Amino acid sequence: MNKYFLFMSSPYDNFAKYYDGWFIGPFLKAHHKQAIKFIAPYIKENSSVLDVGCGTGAFLKQLVKRSRPSTRDFGELSRTAQAKGLKVFGIDASAGMIKRCQKKKIPNANFQIAQAEDIPFPNDSFDLITCVDSLYHLNPEKFFAECHRALKPGGLVFLDTISVDHCKIFTKLSIFFTRFFQAWQKAKYLKFQEIKSIAKATGFNIIKSQAKSFPLAPYYKTWLIVLQK
């Protein structure tokens, strides 16, 4: 077995220092901007936000970043997602990923190692919980139940997850990834109706959903979903 295979078989801890360089390029940053624009109307000033499976903090960094005045697409974000007083938290099972988050020094952000199925915060703690490109790694029933517990009354969950309803080719690609990357070996990709069923069973209503193409990759779609407690 060659070194490349051994490296790609390592969990996220060993991969963390390469993650931003390999995956969080202009392509994914553009998608994060698209996702934030989708949820911007739901983010109020002084909101408390938890990002579950936060990785290296790339999404949260975009969420709290103040837009440039000349960037029209981010104008709405300056008034909502970028609102003064926004408090953000991130959890991830990978110590390596959390270490990368902390190095970003994101304003008003706190990160800790934790499992998505055991959120280490009291009941009714958050206005919004986000889960971006991580749902397929989680036990969805336990995760949704924990979100329901940790959210304030009327709180929201934002999901950004691969749409296997549209991306048939991704199912085949995932088989390739699981052969080379240990963290993907237990990944489970849910169809929209499965997400809807689990959400309803755990006390959530879907208030907004849309399958969006990745910027510059119309063949690759993700579900953007907002659930309300």
SEVOTOR-774975 format. One line per field, with one value per atom (N, C-alpha, C): residue number from 1; x, y negated, z. Coordinates in Angstrom, 2 decimals. Atoms other than C-alpha are relative to their C-alpha. Layout:
BEGIN
n: (NUM:...)
x: (X:...)
y: (Y:...)
z: (Z:...)
//
This chain:
BEGIN
n: (1:1:1:2:2:2:3:3:3:4:4:4:5:5:5:6:6:6:7:7:7:8:8:8:9:9:9:10:10:10:11:11:11:12:12:12:13:13:13:14:14:14:15:15:15:16:16:16:17:17:17:18:18:18:19:19:19:20:20:20:21:21:21:22:22:22:23:23:23:24:24:24:25:25:25:26:26:26:27:27:27:28:28:28:29:29:29:30:30:30:31:31:31:32:32:32:33:33:33:34:34:34:35:35:35:36:36:36:37:37:37:38:38:38:39:39:39:40:40:40:41:41:41:42:42:42:43:43:43:44:44:44:45:45:45:46:46:46:47:47:47:48:48:48:49:49:49:50:50:50:51:51:51:52:52:52:53:53:53:54:54:54:55:55:55:56:56:56:57:57:57:58:58:58:59:59:59:60:60:60:61:61:61:62:62:62:63:63:63:64:64:64:65:65:65:66:66:66:67:67:67:68:68:68:69:69:69:70:70:70:71:71:71:72:72:72:73:73:73:74:74:74:75:75:75:76:76:76:77:77:77:78:78:78:79:79:79:80:80:80:81:81:81:82:82:82:83:83:83:84:84:84:85:85:85:86:86:86:87:87:87:88:88:88:89:89:89:90:90:90:91:91:91:92:92:92:93:93:93:94:94:94:95:95:95:96:96:96:97:97:97:98:98:98:99:99:99:100:100:100:101:101:101:102:102:102:103:103:103:104:104:104:105:105:105:106:106:106:107:107:107:108:108:108:109:109:109:110:110:110:111:111:111:112:112:112:113:113:113:114:114:114:115:115:115:116:116:116:117:117:117:118:118:118:119:119:119:120:120:120:121:121:121:122:122:122:123:123:123:124:124:124:125:125:125:126:126:126:127:127:127:128:128:128:129:129:129:130:130:130:131:131:131:132:132:132:133:133:133:134:134:134:135:135:135:136:136:136:137:137:137:138:138:138:139:139:139:140:140:140:141:141:141:142:142:142:143:143:143:144:144:144:145:145:145:146:146:146:147:147:147:148:148:148:149:149:149:150:150:150:151:151:151:152:152:152:153:153:153:154:154:154:155:155:155:156:156:156:157:157:157:158:158:158:159:159:159:160:160:160:161:161:161:162:162:162:163:163:163:164:164:164:165:165:165:166:166:166:167:167:167:168:168:168:169:169:169:170:170:170:171:171:171:172:172:172:173:173:173:174:174:174:175:175:175:176:176:176:177:177:177:178:178:178:179:179:179:180:180:180:181:181:181:182:182:182:183:183:183:184:184:184:185:185:185:186:186:186:187:187:187:188:188:188:189:189:189:190:190:190:191:191:191:192:192:192:193:193:193:194:194:194:195:195:195:196:196:196:197:197:197:198:198:198:199:199:199:200:200:200:201:201:201:202:202:202:203:203:203:204:204:204:205:205:205:206:206:206:207:207:207:208:208:208:209:209:209:210:210:210:211:211:211:212:212:212:213:213:213:214:214:214:215:215:215:216:216:216:217:217:217:218:218:218:219:219:219:220:220:220:221:221:221:222:222:222:223:223:223:224:224:224:225:225:225:226:226:226:227:227:227:228:228:228:229:229:229)
x: (0.85:0.00:0.89:-0.89:1.51:-0.36:0.18:1.84:-1.25:1.18:-0.88:-1.25:1.17:-3.41:-0.08:0.00:-2.34:-0.45:0.38:-2.71:-1.50:1.41:-6.14:-0.88:0.77:-7.23:-0.05:-0.04:-6.46:-1.29:1.19:-9.38:0.27:-0.11:-10.00:1.10:-1.07:-7.48:1.28:-1.24:-4.60:-0.13:0.25:-6.22:-0.26:0.46:-7.16:0.91:-0.91:-4.05:0.02:0.06:-4.58:-1.39:1.40:-8.36:-0.31:0.30:-8.57:0.64:-0.71:-5.99:-0.56:0.49:-7.51:-1.47:1.44:-11.24:-0.64:0.65:-12.03:0.65:-0.50:-11.10:-1.11:1.02:-13.04:-1.33:1.20:-15.51:-0.90:0.80:-16.65:-0.34:0.30:-16.40:-1.22:1.15:-18.86:-1.28:1.18:-21.20:-0.39:0.30:-20.92:-0.73:0.66:-21.85:-1.45:1.34:-24.85:-0.88:0.75:-25.92:-0.35:0.24:-25.56:-1.08:1.04:-27.66:-1.37:1.26:-30.35:-0.58:0.49:-30.55:0.05:-0.17:-29.77:-1.28:1.22:-33.43:-0.40:0.37:-33.65:0.97:-1.01:-30.60:-0.22:0.32:-31.48:1.18:-1.05:-29.27:0.05:-0.26:-27.75:-0.38:0.31:-28.57:1.18:-1.03:-26.69:-0.08:-0.05:-25.59:1.00:-0.89:-24.11:0.18:-0.29:-22.39:0.48:-0.30:-22.35:0.78:-0.90:-19.56:0.68:-0.50:-17.86:1.28:-1.23:-14.68:1.05:-1.04:-12.01:-0.58:0.63:-14.54:-0.20:0.10:-14.69:-1.38:1.35:-18.48:-0.27:0.23:-18.61:0.79:-0.80:-15.84:-0.74:0.80:-17.98:-1.22:1.22:-21.02:0.20:-0.22:-19.47:0.81:-0.83:-17.32:-0.81:0.69:-18.32:0.29:-0.15:-18.95:0.67:-0.53:-17.20:-1.16:1.11:-19.48:-0.27:0.17:-18.88:-0.58:0.49:-20.10:-1.51:1.45:-23.81:-0.63:0.57:-24.49:0.05:-0.15:-23.34:-0.72:0.65:-25.38:-0.99:0.99:-28.20:0.68:-0.70:-25.69:0.54:-0.51:-24.28:-1.06:1.09:-27.70:-0.55:0.60:-28.48:1.08:-0.99:-25.83:1.19:-1.13:-23.22:-0.40:0.53:-25.37:0.90:-0.83:-23.51:-0.55:0.43:-23.62:-0.25:0.18:-23.88:1.03:-0.89:-22.43:-0.02:-0.05:-21.22:0.84:-0.66:-20.14:0.15:-0.20:-18.75:0.44:-0.45:-18.40:0.37:-0.43:-16.61:0.64:-0.56:-15.54:1.52:-1.43:-12.05:0.77:-0.85:-9.49:0.85:-0.79:-7.42:-0.77:0.85:-10.29:-0.24:0.23:-11.05:1.24:-1.25:-7.40:0.11:-0.05:-7.64:-1.01:0.99:-10.82:0.57:-0.52:-9.10:1.07:-1.04:-6.23:-0.58:0.63:-8.68:-0.37:0.34:-9.51:-1.24:1.27:-13.08:-0.63:0.57:-14.69:-1.23:1.15:-17.15:-0.31:0.20:-16.61:0.68:-0.54:-16.05:-0.12:-0.02:-15.08:0.36:-0.38:-14.92:-0.23:0.13:-14.54:-1.25:1.23:-17.91:-0.66:0.77:-20.19:-1.32:1.27:-23.20:-1.19:1.09:-25.35:-0.03:-0.06:-24.41:0.48:-0.35:-24.41:0.23:-0.37:-22.62:-0.48:0.58:-24.95:-1.36:1.30:-28.06:-1.18:1.23:-31.62:-0.22:0.41:-32.89:1.17:-1.20:-29.41:0.12:-0.32:-29.50:-1.23:1.02:-31.53:0.09:-0.22:-30.00:1.11:-1.03:-28.09:0.21:-0.32:-26.32:0.78:-0.74:-25.00:0.29:-0.39:-23.11:0.93:-0.79:-21.88:0.51:-0.40:-21.80:-1.07:1.11:-25.22:0.24:-0.20:-24.12:0.96:-0.87:-21.57:-0.72:0.66:-24.17:-1.12:1.24:-26.92:-1.12:0.94:-29.78:-1.07:1.03:-32.37:0.52:-0.59:-30.07:0.39:-0.40:-28.76:-1.20:1.18:-32.21:-0.61:0.52:-33.33:0.82:-0.87:-30.33:-0.19:0.28:-31.00:-1.29:1.29:-34.58:0.16:-0.25:-33.36:0.77:-0.91:-30.66:-0.53:0.56:-32.76:-1.00:1.04:-34.84:-1.34:1.32:-38.60:-0.05:0.05:-39.13:1.33:-1.34:-35.43:0.05:-0.12:-34.16:1.23:-1.14:-31.93:0.18:-0.31:-30.22:0.87:-0.73:-29.09:0.46:-0.57:-26.82:0.64:-0.46:-26.38:-0.14:-0.02:-25.65:-1.37:1.28:-28.77:0.20:-0.08:-28.70:-1.25:1.17:-32.14:0.38:-0.41:-30.35:1.36:-1.39:-26.70:0.19:-0.11:-26.94:1.47:-1.40:-23.28:0.77:-0.72:-22.28:-0.01:0.07:-23.44:1.15:-1.12:-20.86:1.34:-1.24:-18.17:0.26:-0.17:-18.80:0.59:-0.59:-17.92:1.52:-1.43:-14.52:0.63:-0.54:-14.01:0.12:-0.03:-14.85:1.16:-1.14:-12.04:1.30:-1.25:-9.45:-0.03:0.11:-10.77:-0.86:0.66:-11.67:-1.25:1.12:-14.00:-1.28:1.17:-16.34:-0.59:0.41:-16.71:-1.38:1.32:-19.87:-0.98:0.86:-21.35:-1.33:1.33:-25.09:-0.67:0.57:-26.71:-1.52:1.45:-30.37:-0.69:0.85:-32.99:-0.84:0.76:-35.15:-1.17:1.15:-38.18:0.43:-0.51:-36.05:0.31:-0.28:-34.83:-1.30:1.30:-38.40:-0.68:0.65:-39.68:0.65:-0.71:-36.97:-0.22:0.23:-37.40:-1.38:1.36:-41.14:-0.12:0.07:-40.68:0.67:-0.72:-38.37:-0.51:0.65:-40.68:0.29:-0.32:-39.56:-0.97:0.71:-41.40:0.96:-0.81:-39.71:-0.70:0.61:-40.33:0.58:-0.58:-38.04:0.96:-0.94:-36.19:0.18:-0.30:-34.50:1.24:-1.18:-32.12:0.77:-0.80:-29.33:1.23:-1.22:-26.61:1.20:-1.24:-23.06:0.40:-0.54:-21.57:1.03:-0.91:-19.79:-0.11:0.17:-21.04:-1.49:1.45:-24.71:-0.44:0.33:-24.58:0.03:-0.16:-23.84:-0.94:0.98:-26.70:0.00:0.17:-27.23:-1.38:1.25:-30.39:0.33:-0.04:-30.68:-1.36:1.25:-33.29:-0.01:0.19:-34.59:-1.13:0.97:-36.37:-0.31:0.37:-38.27:-0.53:0.44:-38.78:-1.43)
y: (1.20:0.00:-1.25:1.16:-3.34:-1.08:1.07:-6.48:-0.83:0.78:-8.25:0.65:-0.71:-5.58:-0.13:0.11:-5.68:-1.38:1.37:-9.46:-0.21:0.22:-9.45:0.88:-0.83:-6.71:-0.57:0.60:-8.94:-0.76:0.78:-10.58:-1.49:1.44:-14.32:-0.65:0.58:-14.99:-0.17:0.04:-14.17:-0.80:0.68:-15.85:-1.49:1.36:-19.12:-1.09:1.07:-21.11:-0.18:0.11:-20.39:-0.40:0.11:-20.87:-1.32:1.29:-24.60:-0.13:0.11:-24.36:0.89:-0.96:-21.33:-0.17:0.01:-21.87:-1.38:1.30:-25.43:-1.01:0.94:-27.20:-0.94:0.93:-29.83:0.68:-0.77:-27.13:0.17:-0.24:-26.25:-1.30:1.30:-29.83:-0.63:0.53:-30.82:0.71:-0.74:-28.08:-0.45:0.49:-29.25:-1.34:1.30:-32.76:0.19:-0.32:-31.30:0.51:-0.55:-29.39:-1.08:1.07:-32.44:-0.96:0.85:-34.51:0.64:-0.75:-31.81:-0.16:0.06:-32.02:-1.40:1.35:-35.72:-0.59:0.60:-36.74:0.56:-0.65:-34.38:-0.31:0.28:-35.69:-1.40:1.27:-38.42:-0.52:0.61:-40.82:0.65:-0.62:-39.35:1.48:-1.43:-35.82:0.82:-0.99:-32.87:1.13:-0.97:-30.46:1.11:-1.15:-26.97:0.68:-0.75:-25.36:1.39:-1.39:-21.57:0.66:-0.53:-19.74:-1.16:1.29:-23.11:0.12:-0.14:-21.68:-1.00:1.00:-24.36:-1.39:1.29:-27.15:-0.87:0.79:-28.22:-0.62:0.54:-28.61:-1.10:1.02:-30.50:-1.27:1.17:-32.79:-0.85:0.73:-33.70:-0.63:0.47:-34.10:-1.30:1.19:-36.71:-1.09:0.96:-38.45:-1.20:1.21:-42.05:-0.19:0.10:-42.56:-1.31:1.23:-45.08:-0.82:0.83:-48.03:0.12:-0.05:-47.53:1.33:-1.32:-43.90:0.04:0.10:-44.14:1.27:-1.26:-40.43:0.15:-0.13:-40.82:-1.12:1.11:-43.95:0.44:-0.51:-42.00:0.65:-0.69:-40.00:-0.97:0.99:-43.16:-0.38:0.40:-43.85:1.18:-1.16:-40.28:0.91:-0.95:-37.57:-0.69:0.72:-40.20:-0.93:0.93:-41.88:-0.08:0.23:-43.42:0.80:-0.76:-41.20:1.47:-1.41:-37.89:0.84:-0.89:-35.14:1.36:-1.27:-32.00:1.02:-1.13:-28.62:1.10:-1.11:-25.63:1.24:-1.28:-21.97:0.94:-1.00:-19.21:1.15:-1.16:-15.70:0.08:-0.05:-16.36:-1.09:0.96:-17.99:-0.81:0.70:-18.85:-1.11:1.02:-20.72:-1.17:1.06:-22.65:-0.87:0.76:-23.67:-0.99:0.91:-25.15:-1.13:1.04:-27.01:-1.08:0.94:-28.60:-0.90:0.80:-29.79:-1.11:1.02:-31.76:-1.25:1.13:-34.01:-0.75:0.56:-34.57:-0.80:0.83:-37.44:0.63:-0.48:-36.42:1.48:-1.42:-32.72:0.86:-0.98:-29.80:1.39:-1.33:-26.30:1.04:-1.10:-22.97:1.34:-1.36:-19.28:0.62:-0.63:-17.53:0.77:-0.77:-15.06:-0.71:0.62:-16.32:0.64:-0.71:-13.71:-0.22:0.32:-15.05:-1.44:1.42:-18.85:-0.48:0.32:-20.18:-1.37:1.26:-23.09:0.28:-0.20:-23.49:-0.10:0.17:-23.36:-1.47:1.36:-26.43:-0.98:0.84:-27.82:-0.85:0.62:-28.82:-0.45:0.47:-30.80:0.77:-0.67:-28.95:1.03:-1.04:-25.70:0.29:-0.28:-25.19:1.30:-1.24:-21.98:0.01:0.20:-22.52:1.12:-1.07:-19.54:1.00:-0.94:-17.31:1.02:-0.85:-15.66:1.47:-1.39:-12.52:0.75:-0.66:-11.83:0.32:-0.03:-11.97:1.04:-0.75:-9.87:-1.03:1.12:-12.08:-0.05:0.00:-10.97:-0.61:0.52:-11.68:-1.47:1.39:-14.88:-0.93:0.86:-16.34:-0.12:0.04:-15.40:-0.94:0.90:-17.22:-1.45:1.36:-20.25:-0.52:0.41:-20.35:-0.37:0.28:-20.25:-1.30:1.14:-22.91:-1.31:1.21:-25.38:-0.67:0.75:-28.13:0.26:-0.14:-27.98:-0.82:0.68:-28.85:-0.05:0.01:-28.30:0.78:-0.55:-27.20:0.90:-0.81:-24.53:-0.27:0.14:-25.22:1.17:-1.12:-22.20:-0.32:0.11:-22.32:1.35:-1.38:-18.77:0.48:-0.55:-16.85:0.53:-0.49:-16.20:1.26:-1.24:-12.55:0.17:0.00:-13.23:-0.47:0.56:-15.13:0.51:-0.36:-13.98:1.52:-1.46:-10.35:0.44:-0.36:-10.35:-0.03:0.12:-11.33:1.30:-1.29:-7.97:0.89:-0.80:-6.32:-0.58:0.63:-8.86:0.27:-0.24:-8.29:1.36:-1.33:-4.64:-0.08:0.21:-5.76:-0.64:0.70:-8.17:0.92:-0.86:-5.53:0.97:-0.91:-3.35:-0.67:0.71:-6.06:-0.92:0.96:-8.18:0.59:-0.69:-6.60:-0.71:0.77:-9.41:0.17:-0.14:-8.65:1.41:-1.40:-4.93:0.27:-0.19:-5.33:-1.09:1.07:-8.21:0.56:-0.40:-7.98:-1.21:1.11:-10.18:0.14:-0.05:-11.00:-0.74:0.70:-11.88:-1.03:1.08:-14.93:0.55:-0.54:-12.88:0.69:-0.60:-11.01:-1.08:1.12:-14.30:-0.57:0.55:-15.60:0.89:-0.95:-12.46:-0.02:0.01:-12.49:-1.32:1.32:-16.23:-0.07:0.03:-15.86:0.86:-0.92:-12.91:-0.56:0.59:-15.00:-1.39:1.23:-18.01:-1.24:1.14:-20.21:-0.10:0.26:-21.79:-0.62:0.61:-22.61:-1.29:1.27:-26.29:-0.54:0.41:-26.68:1.08:-1.00:-24.30:-0.27:0.19:-24.49:0.80:-0.67:-22.36:-1.02:1.02:-24.70:0.61:-0.44:-24.08:-0.71:0.63:-24.71:-1.06:0.96:-27.85:0.66:-0.53:-26.86:1.51:-1.45:-23.26:0.35:-0.19:-23.02:1.46:-1.42:-19.20:0.47:-0.37:-19.18:-0.87:0.76:-20.18:0.40:-0.26:-20.50:-0.48:0.47:-20.82:-1.08:1.04:-24.08:0.05:-0.26:-23.50:-0.77:0.66:-25.58:0.71:-0.65:-23.75:-0.91:0.80:-25.40:0.90:-0.75:-24.05:-0.37)
z: (0.00:0.00:0.00:0.11:-1.01:1.02:-0.98:1.11:-0.29:0.36:-0.84:0.57:-0.51:0.11:1.51:-1.46:3.75:0.44:-0.36:3.81:-0.16:0.25:2.26:0.88:-0.90:4.67:1.41:-1.33:7.67:0.26:-0.32:9.54:-0.13:0.21:9.47:0.83:-0.81:12.25:-0.82:0.77:9.94:-1.29:1.26:6.95:0.19:-0.28:8.68:-0.57:0.43:7.81:-1.52:1.46:4.11:-0.51:0.43:4.06:-0.70:0.62:3.34:-1.38:1.26:0.58:-1.09:0.99:-1.11:-0.34:0.21:-0.66:0.05:-0.17:0.43:-0.94:0.99:-2.77:-0.44:0.50:-4.78:-0.29:0.34:-5.86:1.21:-1.19:-2.34:0.73:-0.60:-1.08:-0.67:0.73:-3.80:0.43:-0.48:-2.64:1.40:-1.34:0.97:-0.08:0.17:-0.17:-0.44:0.49:-2.00:1.14:-1.13:1.12:1.02:-0.97:3.38:-0.51:0.59:1.00:0.17:-0.15:1.23:1.40:-1.38:5.03:0.62:-0.55:5.47:0.60:-0.56:5.99:1.37:-1.26:8.97:1.15:-1.02:10.84:0.56:-0.64:13.29:0.81:-0.81:15.18:1.38:-1.31:18.35:0.04:0.04:17.21:0.51:-0.37:18.67:-1.00:1.10:15.95:0.33:-0.16:16.24:-1.34:1.22:13.26:0.40:-0.37:13.63:-1.13:1.03:11.82:-0.69:0.52:11.42:-0.80:0.76:9.92:0.42:-0.29:9.67:0.25:-0.26:10.25:-1.23:1.23:6.60:-0.18:0.16:6.55:1.02:-1.03:9.85:-0.29:0.35:8.67:-1.03:1.00:5.66:0.65:-0.63:7.88:0.76:-0.83:10.15:-0.70:0.72:7.58:-0.47:0.47:6.90:-1.49:1.45:3.21:-0.40:0.58:1.05:-0.56:0.47:0.22:-1.49:1.45:-3.48:-0.47:0.39:-3.44:0.20:-0.09:-4.20:0.56:-0.46:-3.57:1.51:-1.45:0.02:0.75:-0.67:0.72:1.05:-0.94:2.36:1.19:-1.07:4.37:1.03:-0.95:5.91:1.02:-0.89:7.42:0.79:-0.66:8.52:0.56:-0.50:8.73:0.65:-0.55:9.48:1.15:-1.00:12.13:1.22:-1.18:15.05:1.19:-1.15:18.10:-0.28:0.33:16.26:0.75:-0.74:18.48:-0.66:0.72:16.75:0.75:-0.64:18.01:-1.05:0.92:16.19:0.75:-0.56:17.09:-1.13:0.96:15.26:0.78:-0.68:16.21:-0.15:0.29:14.85:0.74:-0.71:17.13:-0.98:1.01:14.07:-0.68:0.62:12.47:0.95:-0.99:15.66:0.17:-0.09:15.89:-1.14:1.15:12.39:0.16:-0.27:13.39:0.90:-0.99:16.35:-0.58:0.64:14.18:-0.88:0.84:12.03:0.80:-0.87:15.02:-0.49:0.45:13.86:1.14:-1.07:15.84:0.65:-0.77:18.58:-0.26:0.28:17.79:1.05:-0.93:20.11:-0.60:0.60:19.03:1.04:-0.88:20.78:-0.67:0.52:20.07:0.60:-0.48:20.29:-1.14:0.96:18.57:-0.31:0.41:16.61:0.69:-0.64:18.30:1.52:-1.43:21.75:0.15:0.00:21.50:1.43:-1.39:24.62:0.49:-0.45:25.33:0.63:-0.67:27.53:-0.97:0.76:26.29:-0.34:0.39:24.42:-0.09:0.05:23.71:-1.26:1.28:20.03:-0.78:0.94:17.54:-1.32:1.29:14.59:0.15:0.11:14.07:-1.47:1.40:10.76:-0.11:0.27:9.26:-1.49:1.39:6.03:-0.46:0.61:4.02:1.04:-1.05:7.11:0.35:-0.42:7.45:-0.31:0.41:5.61:0.92:-0.98:8.37:1.31:-1.30:11.15:0.06:-0.22:12.67:-0.03:0.15:11.43:1.08:-1.04:14.00:1.30:-1.23:16.94:-0.15:0.24:15.38:0.04:0.01:14.73:1.40:-1.37:18.25:0.87:-0.76:19.70:-0.43:0.47:17.52:0.63:-0.57:18.76:1.48:-1.42:22.37:0.19:-0.19:21.93:-0.57:0.59:19.94:0.93:-0.70:21.47:-0.69:0.66:20.81:-1.29:1.29:17.16:-0.72:0.60:16.44:-1.30:1.35:13.05:-0.15:0.46:11.54:-1.48:1.42:8.23:-0.43:0.56:6.23:-1.41:1.34:3.21:-0.26:0.14:1.99:-1.44:1.36:-1.20:-0.39:0.49:-3.26:-0.84:0.78:-4.25:-0.85:0.87:-5.75:-1.41:1.28:-8.52:-0.47:0.36:-8.41:0.01:0.05:-9.45:-0.10:0.17:-10.43:1.32:-1.26:-6.90:0.79:-0.68:-5.55:-0.44:0.51:-7.79:0.45:-0.45:-6.89:1.47:-1.44:-3.17:0.27:-0.15:-3.62:-0.16:0.19:-4.91:1.23:-1.16:-2.00:1.22:-1.18:0.63:-0.04:0.11:-0.69:0.44:-0.26:-0.06:1.22:-1.08:2.79:1.11:-1.09:6.12:0.50:-0.54:7.22:-0.81:0.85:4.31:0.04:0.10:4.96:0.59:-0.60:7.06:-0.46:0.49:5.07:-0.53:0.45:4.39:-0.63:0.74:1.75:-0.05:-0.12:2.34:-1.15:0.96:-0.24:0.75:-0.63:0.40:0.84:-0.73:1.45:1.30:-1.24:4.00:1.03:-0.90:5.48:0.55:-0.40:5.56:1.03:-0.91:7.30:1.39:-1.28:10.00:0.72:-0.60:10.57:0.65:-0.53:11.05:1.25:-1.14:13.42:1.25:-1.14:15.61:0.36:-0.42:15.82:-0.82:0.86:12.91:-1.17:1.24:10.01:-1.00:1.04:6.72:-0.44:0.39:6.01:-1.31:1.28:3.00:-0.48:0.55:0.68:-1.49:1.41:-2.67:-0.36:0.53:-4.70:-0.84:0.68:-5.80:-0.64:0.67:-8.33:0.59:-0.43:-7.22:-1.04:0.96:-8.79:-0.92:1.04:-12.02:-0.17:0.14:-11.65:0.04:0.01:-12.69:0.15:-0.13:-12.69:1.45:-1.41:-8.92:0.83:-0.77:-6.63:1.46:-1.42:-2.93:0.43:-0.60:-0.87:1.02:-1.02:1.06:0.68:-0.73:3.76:1.31:-1.29:6.66:0.74:-0.87:9.47:1.18:-1.16:12.30:1.12:-1.18:15.82:0.35)
//
